[in-house]
Amino acid sequence: SSTAVYPCCAPTTFTVNSSVSADWLATIRGRIGFLATPSWLIYATGGAAIAEVRGNFSFTDTFAGATESGAIRDTRVGWTAGVGGEYAVGNGWSLKAEYLYVDLGRSSMTSNNFNVGVALPAQTFTHSVDLKSNIVRVGVNYKFGGPVVARY
């Protein structure tokens, strides 16, 4: 949210509100790395990212009582890349930490619902958002399987 004074008409102001969120995010990634020690894996990861994104935007002012609003709801596909480390603690358990950068591109919408007491549909507003995120994750993993030991 940001409010500013009209340069021509102080002390009247206008306010722009923007809110963007992702309901969910999924990645499909590969990883490649090397063993720094027998228990410590350092890796790079990358692949596709997909998310359901929602955005709400509004404009109001104290000069003419103007209002305008718009919304975006979109499933976006992009890419992700990152680095991480995984430490084997034994018996199939490991601890993991990683950083991911996610880029889902830009999403835009236009509206013609500008209103100052009467509708002014010839006025077009465009709202755009760059959908990028920095994510840090930590986790505990368990590796299923391993050698089969038969007992009779």
For each residue, the residues with C-beta under 8 A, 3 or more apart:
1: 15 16 17 18
2: 15 16
3: 13 14 15
4: 13 14
5: 10 11 12 13
6: 9 10 12 13 14 61 63
7: 10
8:
9: 6 12 63
10: 5 6 7
11: 5
12: 5 6 9 61 62 63
13: 3 4 5 6 61 62 63
14: 3 4 6 59 60 61 62 63 66
15: 1 2 3 59 60 61
16: 1 2 57 58 59
17: 1 56 57 58 59
18: 1 55 56 57 127 129
19: 55 56 57
20: 53 54 55 72 129 131
21: 53 54 55
22: 25 51 52 53 54 133
23: 51 52 53 54
24: 51 52
25: 22 49 50 51 102 133
26: 49 50 51
27: 47 48 49 50 80 100 102
28: 47 48
29: 45 46 47 48 80
30: 45 46 47
31: 43 44 45 84
32: 43 44 45
33: 41 42 43 44
34: 41 42 43
35: 38 40 41
36: 40 41 42
37: 40
38: 35 88
39: 87 88 89
40: 35 36 37 85 86 87 88
41: 33 34 35 36 85 86 87 88
42: 33 34 36 83 84 85
43: 31 32 33 34 83 84 85 86
44: 31 32 33 81 82 83
45: 29 30 31 32 80 81 82 83 84 98 100
46: 29 30 79 80 81 82
47: 27 28 29 30 79 80
48: 27 28 29 77 78 79 80
49: 25 26 27 77 78 79 80 102 103 104
50: 25 26 27 75 76 77 78
51: 22 23 24 25 26 75 76 102 104 131
52: 22 23 24 73 74 75 76
53: 20 21 22 23 72 73 74 75 76 104 107 131
54: 20 21 22 23 71 72 73
55: 18 19 20 21 71 72 73 107 109 127 129
56: 17 18 19 69 70 71 72
57: 16 17 18 19 69 70 71 72 127
58: 16 17 67 68 69 70
59: 14 15 16 17 66 67 68 69 125
60: 14 15 66 67 68
61: 6 12 13 14 15 64 65 66
62: 12 13 14 65
63: 6 9 12 13 14 66
64: 61 116 117
65: 61 62 116 117
66: 14 59 60 61 63 114 115 116
67: 58 59 60 114 115
68: 58 59 60 111 113 114 115 123 125
69: 56 57 58 59 111 113
70: 56 57 58 109 110 111 113 125 127
71: 54 55 56 57 109
72: 20 53 54 55 56 57 107 108 109 127 129
73: 52 53 54 55
74: 52 53 107
75: 50 51 52 53
76: 50 51 52 53 104 105 107 131
77: 48 49 50 104
78: 48 49 50 102 103 104 105 131
79: 46 47 48 49 102 103
80: 27 29 45 46 47 48 49 100 101 102 103
81: 44 45 46 100 101
82: 44 45 46 98 99 100 101 135
83: 42 43 44 45 98 99
84: 31 42 43 45 96 97 98 99
85: 40 41 42 43 96 97 98
86: 40 41 43 94 95 96 141
87: 39 40 41 94 95 96
88: 38 39 40 41 93 94
89: 39 93 94 95
90: 93
91:
92: 142 143 144 146
93: 88 89 90 140 141 142 143
94: 86 87 88 89 140 141 142 143
95: 86 87 89 138 139 140 141
96: 84 85 86 87 137 138 139 140 141
97: 84 85 136 137 138 139
98: 45 82 83 84 85 136 137
99: 82 83 84 134 135 136 137
100: 27 45 80 81 82 134 135 136 137
101: 80 81 82 132 133 134 135
102: 25 27 49 51 78 79 80 132 133 134 135
103: 49 78 79 80 131 132
104: 49 51 53 76 77 78 107 131 132 133
105: 76 78 130 131
106: 128 129 130 131
107: 53 55 72 74 76 104 128 129 131
108: 72 126 127 128 129
109: 55 70 71 72 126 127
110: 70 124 125 126 127
111: 68 69 70 114 124 125 127
112: 121 122 123 124 125
113: 68 69 70 119 121
114: 66 67 68 111 119 120 121 123 125
115: 66 67 68 118 119 120
116: 64 65 66 120
117: 64 65
118: 115
119: 113 114 115
120: 114 115 116 123
121: 112 113 114
122: 112
123: 68 112 114 120
124: 110 111 112
125: 59 68 70 110 111 112 114
126: 108 109 110
127: 18 55 57 70 72 108 109 110 111
128: 106 107 108
129: 18 20 55 72 106 107 108
130: 105 106
131: 20 51 53 76 78 103 104 105 106 107
132: 101 102 103 104
133: 22 25 101 102 104
134: 99 100 101 102
135: 82 99 100 101 102
136: 97 98 99 100
137: 96 97 98 99 100
138: 95 96 97
139: 95 96 97
140: 93 94 95 96
141: 86 93 94 95 96
142: 92 93 94
143: 92 93 94 146
144: 92
145:
146: 92 143
147:
148:
149:
150:
151:
152:
